[in-house]
Amino acid sequence: MKLIKELPVVENISHKEFLEKFFYPQKPCIIKGLIKNTPAEKWDFNYMKKELGHVEVDVFDNSINKTSAYVGGDKKMKFSEFIDIILKNEDKCPYRLFLFNGFKHSKKLQQDFPCPAIFKGILDDVGFMFFGGKNTVVRMHYDIDMSAVLHTHFYGKKRVLLVPYEYTKYMYRPYFNTYSIADFDYIDNIDFNKYPALKKVTAYDIYLEHGDSLFMPCGWWHYMIYLDPSFSVAYRKFPHGLKNIVNGALNLTTRLWTDKILNYLLHEKWSNWKKQNAIERSNRFISIIN
Ligand SMILES: O=C(O)CCC(=O)C(=O)O
């Protein structure tokens, strides 16, 4: 796998320039300073606890092995309890919140950090939050609706492996799903003997710090490591181009439900077949010169 460490970094970019240079050509970038002079500049865990502490949240526990892509969380607890746990476990904590709709519970948080002007569009009200303990990972996937994402990180550091959609054939993706069955094992420990097709992939290997916003084009794969307990807010933009719109609609209406039904009917049989098939399909591409 070829890792590219540099991604364009921009600051004070106008809406027009962002659309022309990054959104329309669907090229990723890091945007600095979008939280500057907003209350979000001061966001930390105490502030989040004050706003959301009472909310019951669905916590994902990475130590539990999942065979399906569309499962909910593993444990329910108060948000404040979740934060206490991730802050107490200083070396490694498998807990995280995924697609947490924190803005539904605190309008103040959304007023603190509304969708930045460069990302305005019909989905600009939809902001999701993500929280993770130190060394928690988010498995390699792309977003099922094929929307473009502006992912702003807060409080600590996060490492992101970002892979263009065009490499999908090498990514060990099971049918009807948008995640990879390959273990990206903290990026530095990927087992290329087990997943040889990944050697064909070129990926961006980047780091986000407090206030950095990553623009992820439609359908780009991402694997994330929370290097510190920290959190992010993602705003979305409607898929760009007919191909992405159709792909997103098919994912949500047909593929998702076909997979759910097959899971329901065949249980392990389906997930085992899907996994084996994903391995065979990606491995088949290794020898094809393109
Ligand atoms: O930051 C995370 O925990 C996951 C973020 C993510 O997958 C996304 O923004 O699509």
PDBQT file of the ligand as one rigid body, heavy atoms in Angstrom, charges set to zero:
ROOT
HETATM    1  O1  LIG A 301     -15.086   9.587  13.681  1.00  0.00    +0.000 OA
HETATM    2  C1  LIG A 301     -15.671   8.509  13.731  1.00  0.00    +0.000 C 
HETATM    3  O2  LIG A 301     -15.791   7.874  14.783  1.00  0.00    +0.000 OA
HETATM    4  C2  LIG A 301     -16.274   7.969  12.457  1.00  0.00    +0.000 C 
HETATM    5  C3  LIG A 301     -16.549   9.020  11.452  1.00  0.00    +0.000 C 
HETATM    6  C4  LIG A 301     -17.158   8.539  10.206  1.00  0.00    +0.000 C 
HETATM    7  O3  LIG A 301     -17.141   7.383   9.898  1.00  0.00    +0.000 OA
HETATM    8  C5  LIG A 301     -17.768   9.501   9.287  1.00  0.00    +0.000 C 
HETATM    9  O4  LIG A 301     -17.717  10.721   9.518  1.00  0.00    +0.000 OA
HETATM   10  O5  LIG A 301     -18.346   9.046   8.280  1.00  0.00    +0.000 OA
ENDROOT
TORSDOF 0
